[in-house]
Amino acid sequence: MHSFADPGTYYTGLDSTKSCSNFKTLLSTHISNGVITLSYGSVDAYYGRTDAKPAETGTGFVIVDKYCSDRPTGLDSCNFRFEVDFCASGGTESKQCACYIKEHTFASSWFNDQLPMRSDMHLLFPADNYTNNAKSNFPLGHVQTASFTSYNGTKIGTSNATLNFGFSGSNVFEPIDEFKGDFARAYLYVVTRYESGAATWTSNGSANDILAGNTYPSLDPWILQLCVKWHKLDPPSDFERKRNDTVFAIQRNRNPFIDFPHWVEKIFNVDGNSASCINTALRNEKSIDFSVFPNPANDFLSIQFARSVSIKSARVEIIDVVGKTIFSQSINQPNEIFSINTANLAKGIYIINIQTEGQNNSLKFVKE
C-alpha cells in the first residue's frame, strides 16, 4: 500500500498550458511562494521524519543513506540510527559506516553556502560521512575510472566523457542506478526553484562546470542532458514521493518533478536539449469550429462540430490544471455529437482539447 499523499491543491492556479522557459519561470515563482526558510542547524532534527525506514535487522528505524548504506537488492551496508549516529561536528572519519551527515546533493559551494539554499531539504540528503568527504563538490556523472567505491556501489572518479555528453573537466560522482533519478531531480529542482540566483553562481568555485549563467535552461548542455536521461531511467519511487510530502509539511514547498515527472520534458525537451524545446502549449483558441455544452458541466459534457468541419477523425482529451491528461479517446465521426461522462471529475477548471491533423484546438470548461 502506498503511504504517500498527492499534491492536492498545491498547484491549483498554475497555468500549465505553458511550456519551456515560460513554464520553468512560472514553476519557480510557484514553488518559492510561502516557503519557510529553515535554519541550517534545525535540519538535523527532521531526518527521522523525512529519511527513515524500518530496519532490515532488529527493531526500529534506520536512516536511508543513498551514498553508501542503502542496497535496494540486498542487506544495507550500515544501520544508521536517527540522531545517535549523526556526525554532530561534521566528522573526519577514516572509514565508511561510522556516522551520517547532511549532504548537499547540489554542492553548497556552488551557491556560496548561502540561505535559503543551504537549508533546503529538497537538496539535503543524509549521507555516510566518509563517502560525503570523498564526493567533495564533484558534479554528477558516469565514472570512467573509479578512485573510490562505497559499500553500496556509489563511485567517484574520472569522467566518462562519452556517457557524460562530452564532459571531462573534473572527477564526477556516480550514484547507483536505483538513485540516479533522485539526484537528477534534486539538480533540476535547484535550478528551477532558484532560477534567478543560479544565473549568478558561475563564479563560485567549480559551479561553472555545470551552470550556464542564465535563467533558462540554467544548466550546461552536458549536465542537463544527463539529468533528463537519469530522471527518465529512474522514475520517482514511493519513498521519494513520501519524502516530498514530508518536506512539504516542514518547509511548505514541493519538488514538482517528483509530483509530475512529465514536466521535465515539458520544460527541457525529451532529451534535455533545451535549444530545440518547442512550445507545445495548448492555445485557448480554435482552428476548427466546435462547441462544448453544457458549460459549466455536471454529469456529462458534449462536443458538437459545425457542419462546415470536414475531418475524418479526431482525438478528444480532457486536461487538468496541472497539465495531466485524464481522458483521451479517438472519435471517427466528428459530424455527430460526442458526449463524455464527467460525473467523477473533481470540481474545477479543465481544458477540452481536440487534436486534428496535427493541431490542438482547445477550450476551457468548468466542472461544477
N, C-alpha and C positions, 0 to 999 in steps of 0.2 A: 504493500500500500504506500502511495506517495504521501510524504509528510510535509511537502512544501505547499505554499499557497500560490495564488496567481497575483499579478499586479493590481487586480481590482480596478479602481477608477484612477490609478496614478497617472495614466497617460491621457485621460479624458481631456479634450480640448486641444490636443496636439494635432496639427494639420499634417497627417501622414500621407497626403496626396503629393507632398513634395518629395524630392529625392536629391542625390548627390550632395553638393556643398550646402544647398539651401536646407535640406533636412538635417544635416550634421549640425548646422548652427542652431536650428530650432531645438534639436535634442540637447545641445549644450546649455541653452537657456533653461530648458525644462528640468533637466536633472541637477541644475545649480540652484533652483529656487527652493527656499525653505530648508536648506541643508544646515545641520548642526555641525559646527567645526569642533571636533574633539581636541583635547589637549593630547600631546604625544604620549605622555605618561599614562593617561587613562585607558589607552587602547589595551594594555596588558590584561586588564581585568575582564575583557569581553571574550577572549578566546574560548573560554569554557562554554559559551553560548554559540559562537559562530563556527568553530572548527573542532568540535568534539564528536567522537563516535564511540559506540560500545567497544570495550576492549576485546581483542580476539582470544586472549587467555586471561583467566582471573575474572574479577568483577570490576564494575565501574566503567569509566570512560577514559579514553586517551585522546591526545591531540593529533589531528590529521596533519602530517608533515609531508608535503608533496616533493620535497627536495631530497629526502633520504629515507624516511621511515616507511611511508605508505607503499605497499606492494599489492596492487589490485588482484594479482593472481597467486598470491602466497602469503605466508605469515609476515607481518610487519617486522622491519628491522629493529625499530626502537619502540618503546612503550612510554612515551612522554605523558606524564600526569599533569593536569592543569595546575598551574602556579608552582607546584612542588618542583617541577623540572624546568622552570623558566630561568633563563640566564639573566638575572636581575641587573648585573653590572655590565652586560654585553658579552663577557666571557672571551677567553682566548684558548679554549680547549684544544688539546692536541690529538683528539680522536673523535670519531663520529659517535652519535647517540649519547653524548654527555649531557646536553641540555638543549632546549629550543629557544629561539629568539624571534622577534618580529622582524620580518624581512620585506623590503620594498621590491616587489616584482619589477617595477619600473624604477631604476636606480634613483635614490634620493639626491645624489649629487647632480643629477641632470636638471633638477629644479632648485638647486642650491639649498636643499634642506628646509625649504620654506613651508609654512602652513598656508592653506589648508591641505595641500598635497601630502605633507609629511605624515599626517594622522588619518588619512583617508583609508578606511578599512577595505575598500574595494581593491586596493593595490597592496595591502599589508597582509601577507600570509605568514603563518608561523613556519619556522624552518629550523632544521638541525643547525646548530651554531657553527660547527666545523665546515659543513658544506656551504653555509652562507659566507663564511670568510673566504673560501676558495672561489666562490662565484664572483666576488668583488663587484664591479659595476659593469660587467660584460653584458652585451645585449643577447637576446635570444638568437638561436641559430643552430643549424646542424653542425656537429663536430666532425672534423676530418681525422685528427689525431688527438686522442684524449690524454691530458696530463693528470686528470683526476676523474674518478668514477665513484659515485656514492653507493651505499649499500643497495638502494633500490634501482640503480642503473642510470641516474642522472649523470650527465657528462659535462666536463669543462675542458676546452682545448681549442686547437686551431680551427678556423672557419673552413667549412666545405664550400668553396666559392660556387661550385656547380649547383648544389642544392640550395644555397643561400642567395640565389639570383645575382651572383657576381660579387658579393661582399667578401672581402679578405682583409679588412682593416685591422682586426684585433681578434683576440680569443672570444669565444662565444659560449653561452650556457644553453645546454640542451636537456630539457626535462624529458621524462619517459613519455611514450606515446599517449598514455592514458591521461596525461595532464597538459599536453601541448596546447590544447584549446583554452584551458583555464588561464594560462599565461598570456596567450594571444589576446583574449578578451579583456584582460587587465590593461594591456597596452592600448587597445582600441578605446577602452573606457577613458583612460587618462587624456588622450589627445582629443576626445570629444568633450568631456566634462571641463577640461581646462584649455579649451581651444585657443583663446586669445593669448594666454600665458605661454603655451607650448611654442608659439611662433617666436618667442623671445629667448628661449632657453638654449639655443645652439652654441653659445659661448661658454656654457657650463661644463667643464671637464670634457668627457667623451660624448656628450649629448649630440654633437654634430654628426656622429656615426649613424644616428637613426632619425634625427629630426630634420625636417625640410625648411624650417624657418618661415612657415606660412600657416594660415588657419585652415587651409584645405589643400592637400589631404592631411597635412601636418607631419606625416611620417615620410621618410625617404622611400623611393620606389621598392628597394630590395626588401626592407623590413615590413612594409605594408603588404606586399605580395605574400611574404612568409606568414604573416599573421592571419590573412584571409585563408590561406591554404590550411594552416593548423586549425583554425576555427571550424572549418568545414570537415576536416578529418576527425576531429574530436569534439562533437557537439556537447552542449551543456548536460551535465549529469544531474541526477536527483540531488546529490549532495551540494552541487554548485548552486542549484536553484534554491535549495533550502538556505544556504549561506546568504544568498542575495536577499531573501526575505528577512533574515535576521539582521543583516547590516542595515537594511532599510528601517527596521524598528529602532535601531540605535542612532543612526545619523540622518535618517529621513530622505535618502535618495537611493536609486537603484542603478544597476548596470543594465542598460537596455538591451545589450547584445546577448545577455543571458535570457531575458524575458522573450525577446523576439529575434532569434538568430538570423532570420532573413533580412533584417535591417542592415547587416554588414554588407551584403551585396547591394542593397538599395542605396547605400552611401558610397561604397568604394568599388563597385562593379564586381562581377562574378569572380574575377581572378585577382582583384586588388589593383588592377591597372586603372587608377582613377582618371588618368588622362583621357581614357576613352569612355568614361562614365556618361551615359546618355540619360538625360532627364526624361524618365518614362512616367512622370506623374500624371494621374488621371485629371483631365480638364473638365471643369464643370460646364461643358458645352456639348453640342451635338452636331455631327456632320450628316446624320440621317434624322428624319423626323419621326419621333415616337413620344409616347406619353406614358406616365405611370399613375395609377389610381387604385384605391383612394390614397391620398397623401395629406395628412398622416394616415398610416395604415394600422390595422389591428391584427386580424387573423389571416389576412391574405393581401397580396399586392399583385396587381395586374399590369401587364405591359401590352400596349397596342401600337403597332406601326401604322404610319399613314399609308393610304392607298398608293401614293406615289413611290414608296420604297420598293425597290426591285433587287432583293438579295435572296440567295438560295438558302443560306444558313447563318446562324449567329450563335455566340456563346453568351449566356447571361450569368453575371456574377453579382453577388452582394458582398461588399467590403465594409468592414467596421472602421471605427475612428482611429484605430492604430494600424490600419493598412493590411489587416489579415483577411484573406478571402474565406468567408464562412459558408458560401453557397456557390456552386458552379454547375451549369447544365447547358448542353447544346440543344438548340431548337432548329428544326428543319423546315418549319412552315411559318416564317416570320409574319405572313399576312394575317395570321389568326391571333386572337387574344391569348396570351400566355400568363398563367397565374402561378404564384409562388406562395406556399404556406409560410406565413411569418408569425404564427401564433407563439412559437417558442423563442423568438428573438427577444432579447432584453430591450427595455425601453431606451431610446436614444436616436442618434443621427447615423444614417448609413448612406452608402453610395451604391446605386444600381448602375452597373457597367455593362454595356453591350459591345462585345468585340465582333467587328465585322470587317473582313478584308484587311486585316492588319491594323485596324484603327480602334481606338477606345472612344466610346460615346457614353457619357455619364451624366447622371442627375442625382442630387441628394434627395433622400426621403426620410421621414420621421416615423419611428415605431412608437405608438402610444400604449 
